[in-house]
Amino acid sequence: MNANAMKDTDNLVAEAIRLATKWQNRANELQTPQEKARHIKLARLFTNPKDKVILTALIDQCFRSANSRRVADQIHYLLTTFGIPTFFSPIEKFLMLLFILGGRFIPWITVPRIIKKMRRDSGHLIIPGERQALDAFLQKRRDQGLKTNINHIGEEVLGEDDAESRLKMYLGCQNN
């Protein structure tokens, strides 16, 4: 690459960085207080790899079963095995400690509250998998001219046949 081409490339990179910075600064200015708080919490999450693993496992286990006792046992196991995530607020940490101490013995009370909180906190990132809610979400995005990337949390793809089956399922969701 000659000197002029390198200079052009450097200028292009510098301009891209300038524009990205300008857009990010403007996006930060437009954030609501709730969005700012959510971003701070997510930043705390992303600084601790262990917290990401625990959170993914919690989400996977909370939404996997309709049996509150089973979900409570799984949450209890995860929290006692891996600890309470450090990115949780002090109140959330206290509530998780209470759950460890006795909440799993009253799962019909605790589990629906935990699931409701997790849905509320993750609603901007995770959409419901139930057919009607998913279809409504996908239709809204299509109406906005947007494409959607769907990833199932906590699922493993075991071989080519499984991958092909999941691809067909995803494509079926997209075309409906």
Buried (B, 14 or more C-beta within 10 A) or exposed (E): EEEEEEEEEEEEEEEEEEEEEEEEEEEEEEEEEEEEEBEEBEEBBEEBEEBBEBBEBBBBBBBEEEEBEBBBBBBBEBBEEBEBBEBBEEEBBEBBEEBBEEBBEEBEEBBEEBBEEBBEBBEEEBBEEEEEEBEEBBEEEEEEEEEEEBEEBEEEEEEEEEEEEBEEEBEEBEEE
